[in-house]
Amino acid sequence: MRTNLARGMGVLILLSCVQAALRLLFAVGLTGSLGAETQQQIMDMVDGPLADWAATITLPFFVLGISGAVAAAGLLLNRGWGLYGTAVVSLATITYDLWAAFAIQTSALFGVVIPMAFLVYVVGIRGHGHNRTVVS
């Protein structure tokens, strides 16, 4: 299988893995599985009260975290679908975090940084032809 990779992609893959792990940790923390104190600390970070934590934050973080981890694994394993999967997850993450920034808390904008960097990097690399073909 052939896929296009560019120098520096490793950093974005690592950051994508970290973001996926943090989203999963955040979601697990909200369920109370990491203790009531951790759950309360996470809830205290939200600016306004939420009627349904599970549907508003916990479930989307599980979905984005798991799908982000799968997509990042696709990149790490040099699969052709990894690039497209990560782009789709990045777009979903940007959409969710922009909504959350306006509806829940402004600090959600920080969640846009890594997916936006990934998209800008990939579009820039593909657009300028600065890629190398790796055969696996």
Secondary structure as the mmCIF struct_conf table of DSSP 4:
data_model
#
loop_
_struct_conf.conf_type_id
_struct_conf.id
_struct_conf.beg_label_comp_id
_struct_conf.beg_label_asym_id
_struct_conf.beg_label_seq_id
_struct_conf.end_label_comp_id
_struct_conf.end_label_asym_id
_struct_conf.end_label_seq_id
STRN STRN1 ARG A 2 LEU A 5
TURN_TY1_P TURN_TY1_P1 ARG A 7 GLY A 8
HELX_RH_AL_P HELX_RH_AL_P1 MET A 9 THR A 31
TURN_TY1_P TURN_TY1_P2 GLY A 32 LEU A 34
HELX_RH_AL_P HELX_RH_AL_P2 ALA A 36 MET A 45
BEND BEND1 VAL A 46 GLY A 48
BEND BEND2 ALA A 51 ALA A 51
HELX_RH_AL_P HELX_RH_AL_P3 TRP A 53 TRP A 53
HELX_RH_PI_P HELX_RH_PI_P1 ALA A 54 THR A 58
HELX_RH_AL_P HELX_RH_AL_P4 LEU A 59 LEU A 76
TURN_TY1_P TURN_TY1_P3 LEU A 77 ASN A 78
HELX_RH_AL_P HELX_RH_AL_P5 GLY A 80 ALA A 103
TURN_TY1_P TURN_TY1_P4 ILE A 104 ILE A 104
HELX_RH_3T_P HELX_RH_3T_P1 THR A 106 VAL A 112
HELX_RH_AL_P HELX_RH_AL_P6 VAL A 113 HIS A 128
TURN_TY1_P TURN_TY1_P5 GLY A 129 GLY A 129
STRN STRN2 ARG A 132 VAL A 135
#
